[in-house]
């Protein structure tokens, strides 16, 4: 008999609300920038001044002398500009940058969702939150503040799923293997956050399946001989957000079935 209330559902709904809000904001930004590309090319193509935006990096010397308490500014010689000639290319880069940042934030929300599910499951099965402290060798219990993210939270979710995660990983309509999926989105999120959306090719295992999954999730990403450069258009981001939501729903479904709770909530 299924429980009438599903303790995992509020966590799913919080996750869904947060990533859809992020997608909405990205849609608005993309719309504004796309319209600006068309407007500039239509209305300013014969404009005598070609530079549209110009910046220079000016700094001060914190520990230097500042006569009369006036802050002395120094020009670093670093300048950048956006012109009519490169406006479309630069705007596309801005859109991709924003979409990549939104994806990274969505991944963080997904990681938080998995933590919430693990903690909720731990209220029913406290032993699933046990871990051995590396320094003291003592058995301790994770709480919401100490439970780790990254691969560790995925491993906790997998280990506590009574085998259902691996079962659904092998049996789903899109043939998405959950462990490989987590690997790809984790590497991409890390490179967006820490290495300007560029990472070495060897960060992703070289196999037909991984290559197919990469092309499915990030179709406009540039794959070079030694590195991968992540490029996202809004359409790619929109599809990614839905895919993250579908993955989260599978986790919700797995844990709901395991605990005999109603999972078919979107009838």
N, C-alpha and C positions, 0 to 999 in steps of 0.2 A: 504494500500500500504506500502511495506517495504522500509525502508531507505537503500540507496545503501552502506553507510559506517556504520560500527558497532563500536561505541566508546568503547565497552567493549572488543573487540577482541585483541587489543595490550596487555592488561593486562593478558589475557589468554595465549597468545603466550610467554610473558615474564615468566610467571609461568611455562609453559611447558618446556621452554628452560632451566630454572634454575634447575628443579628437574631432568631432563634427564642428565644434566651435573653432578649432584651429583651421580646419579646412575652409570654413566660411570666410575667415579673415584672409586666407591665402587667395581665395577666389576673388575677393574684393580688390586686393593688391594687384593680382594678375590682370583684372579687368581694367583698372586705372592705367597701368603701365602699357598694356596693349593698345588702348585707345590713344595714349600719348604718342606712341610710335607712329600711328597713322596720322594723328594731327600734325606732328612736327614735319613729317615727310610731305604732307599736303600743303601746309600753310607756310612753311619756312624754307622750302627747297631753294628759293631764290634770295633768301635773306643774306645781306652782305656780311654779317658777322656769323662765322661758322662755329665758334665756341659757345656751347650752351651752358656748360658747368666747368668750373675751374677751382681747384683746391691746391693749397701749399701747406707743408708741414712746418709749423712754427713752434719752437720750444723755448723754455727758459732754463737757466742754470740754477737749480735750487740752492746750491751751496756757493754760488758766485756772488760777486758784489753787485748791489743794486742801489746806485746813488739816489739819495733823496727818497728812498723807499719806493722808487719806481721800478717795476718789474722789467728787466731788460729781456727783450725777445730776440731770438736768433733764428735766422732762416736756414733750414737744413739743406736747401737745394732740391728737396723732393717735391715734385709737382705732378699733378694729374689733371686730365681734362676729358670731357665728353663733347664731341663735336657733331655737327649734322652728318658728317661722313660715317662716324662709327656709332651713331645713336642707336640704331636697331640692334647691332651686335651687343653693345653694352647693356641695353635694356633687357635683352634675352638673358644675359649673364645675371642681371639683378633678379629676374624672375626665377631663374634656376637656383640662385643662392637662397632666395626666400623659401622656395619649395623644399630645398634640402634642409633648411633650418626647421621648417614645419615638420618634415618627416622625423628629424632627430627628436623633436619635442614629443611627437606621437609615440615614438619608441620608448621614451622615458615614461609616458603615461601607461604604456603596455607593461613595462617592467613593474610599475607601481600596482597595476591590476593583478599581476601574478603574485606579488607580495601579499596583497589583500586576500587573494584566494587561499594562499598557503596558510596565512594566519587564521582565516576563518575555518579552514579544514583542521587546523591545530586545536581549535576549541573542541572539536569532536574527537580528534585523535592526537592528543598532546605529544605522543612519541614521535610524530612526524617532524617536530620542530627541535628534536634533540640534536646536538652536535658536540664533537670533542674539541675542547679548547687546545690549540696547538702548544701553548706555553705551559699550561698546568696539567694537561691531559684529563681535566675534569669534564664530565658531561654537563653541558649547559643547555639552556632552552632559548631559542630565538624568540624575540618579540618584534613588534612592528618597526622599532627603531634600529634593531641590530641585524635583522634578516638581510642577507646580502642580495645584490642585484646581479646583472650579467649572467654568465653561464651558470652560476651557482643557483640562482632562483629557478632557472629552467630545469636544472637537475633535481631540485626539491620537488617541483611540480610533477616532473616525470616519475620520480620515485614514489610519490604519494598517490598516484593515479590508479593503483591496482591493475596496471597493465593496459588500461584503456587508452592511454595516450599513444602507446606504440601500436595498438590495434587500429585506431583511427588514422594514424600516420600511414599505415599500409592500405587502409580502406577508405578513400575519400575520392570524390568525383573529379577533383582537380589534380590528383596524384601528387599532392604536395607532401613531402616527407618533413615532419615537424622539426626534427633535429637539424636537418640541412637548412630549412627555412630560417630557423633561429640563428644559425651560423651566418648566413648571408646578411640578414638585416642587422645583426650585431656588428659585423665588420663595416658595413656601410654607415651605420650610425656613428661608429668610432672615428671613421675617416672624415666624416662631415664635421664632427666636433673638434678633432685634434689635428687634422692634416689637410685642411682646405679642400676636402672632397676628392683627394687623390691618394691612392694607396697601391702598394706593389701587387702585381698579379698573383704572386704566390701566397697572398693572404687568403685567397679562396682556393680550396682544393681543385685541382685540374681534373675534371671528369665531364662526361657528356651531360650527366644529370645537373651538376652545379652550373654549367654553362647555360643549359636550358632554363633553369630556375632564375639565373641572373637576368637573362634576356626577357623573361616573363615579368619580373618585378621591376626592372630598370631598363626598359627598351631603348632609351636614347643615350644611355651611358656609353662613353667612348672607351673601348678596350684596345690598348696599345701593346707593344711587345713586352714592355717591362712594367707598365702601370695601368691602372684603371682610373679614369676621370669621371666622377659622377655628374650627370646632367639630368635635371628633372624639369619637365614642363608641367603645367598645372594638371593636364589630363593624366600624366603619370602619377602625380601626387594623389589625385582623387581616387585612382584605382588602388594605390598603395594603402590609403586610409581604409578603404573597404576591405582590402585583404587583411590588414591588421585586425579590423573588427571581426572578420570571419574567423580568424585564428583564435581570437579571444572568446568568441562564441563556442568554439570547439572545446576550449578549456572549461568554460562554464557548463557546457553540456556533459562533459566527462565527469566532473565533480558532482553535478546534480544527479546523474544516473547512479554514480557510486553511492550517494547518500539517499537514494530513493526520493529525490525532490523533483518537482515538476520542472522540466527543462524546455518544453515546447511552448514558449511564451509569446512567440510572434506568429500566431496562427492566422 
